[in-house]
Amino acid sequence: MIYTCTLNPSVDYKLKLDDLVPGTLNRVKNEEYSPGGKGINVSIVLNNLGIKSTLFGYVAGFTGSYIKEQLNIYKYLKPDFVEVSGQTRINVKLKGQTETEINASGPHINEDNYLALLKKIKKLKSRDILVIAGSVPSSIKHNVYNEIARIVDEKGAFLVVDATKQLLRSTLEFKPFLIKPNKVELEELFDVKLETDNEVIKYAKKLQNLGAKNVLISLGGDGAVLITQDFVYRSNTIQSEVIHTVGAGDSMVAGFLADYIKNHSFESALRFATACGSATAFSKGLATKDEVEKLISQIKINIVKEN
């Protein structure tokens, strides 16, 4: 069974305009609301691919009710949230000539709320998969990613992590099955600027040395690199119009897991992951099975020979 955990979900308020000009009145051409959060995105794409998942996290107030209502329409997705006081945050996504995001901080999470979530995670069984992704509410003072990673390890389950900086680092001692930083996040982890694939691979392997079993680096419009314990794989990119990038990395995680649990092939999983990320980037919403199947034949995988 696949579980996802979104500690700080949101209602994403997406606004499209010709261009954003600060200090002036900007008129919107199109607007939409949707449940947001990295783990939520992973579960939605898994649903679109016909894969069941259960979604952990926190929701609060009328915005939290909206998220639950919207997620209940998905056939293969089961929300299992801890309800807390306050309001689930609203994140604003502005799409003009460039993309701008304004993210709120989220509701207060008290000790009882925190323990209630851990209780759910402790029900995982051996060989279950937990994806933990995204930011943490500022009110949580615990080393929450580390604690969740420890529980997953004790249960004999597989951990997948998509988070930044110290959140990701704190899980490495428990040897997560897969971590998925993008290139910018990899640079931030080591305070470096990476120009070539070999440099990306070098620093991804440092994360392996710290404990990660497999490292998937998304390179935006340049494809992706997967470092396993045996090989380094490189996927190409597809040339098409990018509609938006929000959720593309999350779609890669969903695609990787959907294919890997079926085929147990890293090469096949990277191909499918890249197609899923591209399908989201090239469409208005998150990747669907039909969109992925149209792209999959265009994805080529090479085994990298390092210099």
Secondary structure as GFF3:
##gff-version 3
##sequence-region A 1 307
A	DSSP	beta_strand	2	6	.	.	.	ID=ss1
A	DSSP	beta_strand	10	16	.	.	.	ID=ss2
A	DSSP	beta_strand	30	36	.	.	.	ID=ss3
A	DSSP	alpha_helix	38	48	.	.	.	ID=ss4
A	DSSP	beta_strand	53	60	.	.	.	ID=ss5
A	DSSP	alpha_helix	61	71	.	.	.	ID=ss6
A	DSSP	beta_strand	77	79	.	.	.	ID=ss7
A	DSSP	beta_strand	82	84	.	.	.	ID=ss8
A	DSSP	beta_strand	89	95	.	.	.	ID=ss9
A	DSSP	beta_strand	99	102	.	.	.	ID=ss10
A	DSSP	alpha_helix	111	121	.	.	.	ID=ss11
A	DSSP	beta_strand	129	133	.	.	.	ID=ss12
A	DSSP	alpha_helix	144	155	.	.	.	ID=ss13
A	DSSP	beta_strand	158	162	.	.	.	ID=ss14
A	DSSP	alpha_helix	165	169	.	.	.	ID=ss15
A	DSSP	three_ten_helix	172	174	.	.	.	ID=ss16
A	DSSP	beta_strand	178	179	.	.	.	ID=ss17
A	DSSP	alpha_helix	183	190	.	.	.	ID=ss18
A	DSSP	alpha_helix	197	209	.	.	.	ID=ss19
A	DSSP	beta_strand	215	218	.	.	.	ID=ss20
A	DSSP	three_ten_helix	220	222	.	.	.	ID=ss21
A	DSSP	beta_strand	224	227	.	.	.	ID=ss22
A	DSSP	beta_strand	232	235	.	.	.	ID=ss23
A	DSSP	alpha_helix	248	263	.	.	.	ID=ss24
A	DSSP	alpha_helix	266	281	.	.	.	ID=ss25
A	DSSP	alpha_helix	289	295	.	.	.	ID=ss26
A	DSSP	three_ten_helix	296	298	.	.	.	ID=ss27
A	DSSP	beta_strand	301	303	.	.	.	ID=ss28
###
